Amino acid sequence: MKYKPQVNMKRIFIAVRIDPTEALKTMFSDFRTGLKDERIKWTEMEKFHITLVFLGDTEEDKIESVSEMLKGVCMGFGDFNITIKGTGIFKNLKDPRVIWTGVEPSERLIKLHGSVKLGLKDTDITIEDRPYRPHLTLGRINKIKDIETLKALITRYQNTDIQRQAVNEVILYESLLMHSGAVYKPLGKYPLVDK
């Protein structure tokens, strides 16, 4: 059944877009090839992103204030680089749910996340308060039989520097859940450097 947000609500999140290099494409392809017979919903490469904050169903009249807050937080923050590094799974190998690639600890990314989260408090939007674990979702596992191949792939890339990514803008996305999968529609882009 198609997900339907409540009336006058949009399912939104704030993220940094990732432009995959050849190294990231190769690693992603290795996972897809090695696990091709498994029931995994792979992320489309053009949707690669690292979430800063997931807001979920949000009243449309609050989205304007979220947008204004992002303009203020991002303006003059300054661009920076992050390193996409390693792979892992959420839950565990006994019950794997999500295959991800991570981000080398970045003070600037954590500061940006913190500033956005703080800004959201002023917009009266409540978000889950949990530790920030920046990552890029490669695939969501429905069912998997070959745990050994999954384990081998995770081990192969566990400590590998995969790509450097320039972070120069933040994007506010609406997530539209369709039969074919999620469609991410940008509602606003907020540069970190003054143009």
C-alpha positions in Angstrom: 0.0 0.0 0.0 1.3 3.5 -0.9 2.3 5.6 2.1 0.1 8.6 2.5 1.2 11.5 4.7 -1.4 13.3 6.8 -3.3 16.1 5.1 -1.1 19.3 4.7 1.9 17.3 5.8 5.1 16.6 3.9 7.7 14.0 4.8 10.9 15.9 4.8 14.6 15.6 5.6 17.7 17.7 5.5 20.8 16.2 3.8 24.1 16.6 2.0 24.1 15.2 -1.6 26.9 12.8 -2.5 28.3 12.7 -6.1 29.7 9.2 -6.5 33.3 8.9 -7.8 34.5 5.8 -9.7 35.8 4.3 -6.4 32.3 4.6 -4.8 30.7 3.2 -7.9 33.0 0.3 -8.0 32.5 -0.6 -4.3 28.7 -0.3 -4.8 28.9 -2.5 -7.9 30.8 -5.1 -5.9 28.1 -5.3 -3.3 25.3 -5.5 -5.9 27.1 -8.2 -8.0 28.1 -10.3 -4.9 24.6 -10.1 -3.5 22.6 -10.1 -6.8 20.4 -13.1 -5.8 19.4 -11.6 -2.5 16.2 -9.5 -1.8 17.8 -6.1 -1.3 16.4 -2.7 -2.2 19.5 -0.9 -3.5 19.7 2.9 -3.4 19.8 4.5 -6.8 23.2 6.3 -7.2 21.5 9.7 -8.1 19.8 9.5 -4.6 23.1 9.1 -2.6 23.0 11.5 0.3 24.0 11.8 4.0 21.1 12.8 6.2 21.8 15.7 8.6 18.3 15.5 10.2 15.2 13.5 9.4 12.0 15.4 10.3 9.4 13.0 8.9 5.8 14.2 8.5 5.9 18.0 8.9 3.1 20.5 8.6 3.4 22.5 5.4 3.1 25.8 7.2 6.2 25.0 9.2 8.4 24.2 6.2 8.8 27.9 5.4 10.3 28.5 8.9 12.6 25.4 8.4 13.7 26.9 5.1 14.4 30.3 6.8 16.3 28.6 9.6 18.5 26.7 7.1 19.3 29.9 5.2 20.5 31.5 8.5 22.5 28.4 9.7 24.2 27.7 6.3 25.0 31.3 5.3 28.7 31.8 6.0 29.2 28.4 7.6 31.9 27.7 5.1 32.4 24.7 2.8 34.5 21.7 3.9 35.4 18.2 2.8 34.4 14.8 4.2 35.9 11.4 3.6 33.5 8.5 2.8 35.1 5.5 4.5 34.4 1.9 5.3 31.2 -0.2 5.2 29.0 -1.8 7.7 25.5 -3.0 8.5 22.8 -1.8 10.9 21.4 -4.3 13.4 23.9 -7.1 13.1 25.0 -10.1 10.9 22.4 -12.3 12.5 19.7 -9.9 11.5 21.1 -7.4 8.9 18.8 -4.6 7.8 20.8 -1.9 6.2 24.1 -1.9 4.3 26.0 1.4 4.6 29.2 3.2 3.9 30.3 5.6 6.6 32.0 9.0 7.0 35.4 9.5 8.7 34.8 11.5 11.9 34.4 15.2 10.8 34.1 18.0 13.3 32.6 20.3 10.7 29.9 17.8 9.7 29.0 17.2 13.4 29.0 21.0 14.0 26.7 21.5 10.9 24.3 18.7 12.2 24.3 20.3 15.7 23.6 23.8 14.3 20.7 22.5 12.2 19.3 20.6 15.1 19.5 23.6 17.4 17.8 25.8 14.7 14.9 23.3 14.5 14.2 23.9 18.2 13.2 27.5 17.4 10.8 26.2 14.7 8.8 24.1 17.3 9.7 20.9 15.5 10.4 17.9 17.6 12.9 15.4 16.3 14.3 12.2 17.8 17.2 12.8 20.1 19.7 10.1 19.3 23.4 10.1 18.6 24.3 11.3 15.1 25.8 8.5 12.9 26.4 9.9 9.5 26.3 7.3 6.8 25.2 6.7 3.2 22.6 3.9 2.8 23.6 1.5 0.0 20.8 -0.9 0.4 17.9 -2.1 2.6 17.8 -5.9 3.2 14.4 -7.6 2.9 15.9 -11.1 3.0 19.4 -12.6 2.7 20.6 -16.2 2.6 24.3 -15.7 1.8 25.6 -14.0 5.0 29.2 -15.1 4.3 29.3 -13.1 1.1 27.9 -10.1 2.9 30.4 -10.5 5.7 33.3 -10.8 3.1 32.3 -7.6 1.3 31.9 -5.7 4.6 35.4 -6.9 5.7 36.9 -6.0 2.3 35.9 -2.4 2.5 35.7 -2.0 6.3 38.6 0.4 6.6 38.9 1.7 3.1 38.9 5.4 2.2 36.4 5.4 -0.6 36.1 9.1 -1.7 36.5 12.7 -0.7 33.4 14.8 -1.0 33.2 18.6 -1.0 30.3 19.8 1.1 29.2 23.2 -0.1 25.4 23.2 0.3 22.6 21.6 2.3 19.4 20.4 0.7 15.9 20.3 2.2 14.2 17.3 0.5 10.6 16.0 0.4 10.4 12.2 0.4 7.5 11.0 -1.8 6.9 7.3 -1.2 5.7 5.7 -4.5 5.1 2.1 -5.5 8.5 2.2 -7.4 10.3 3.5 -4.3 11.0 6.9 -2.7 11.4 10.0 -4.9 13.4 12.8 -3.3 12.2 16.2 -4.4 14.4 19.2 -3.4 12.4 21.9 -1.7 15.4 24.2 -1.1 19.2 24.4 -1.5 21.2 26.4 1.0 24.9 27.3 0.1 27.5 27.2 2.8 29.6 29.8 1.1 28.4 33.3 0.1 28.2 33.3 -3.7 
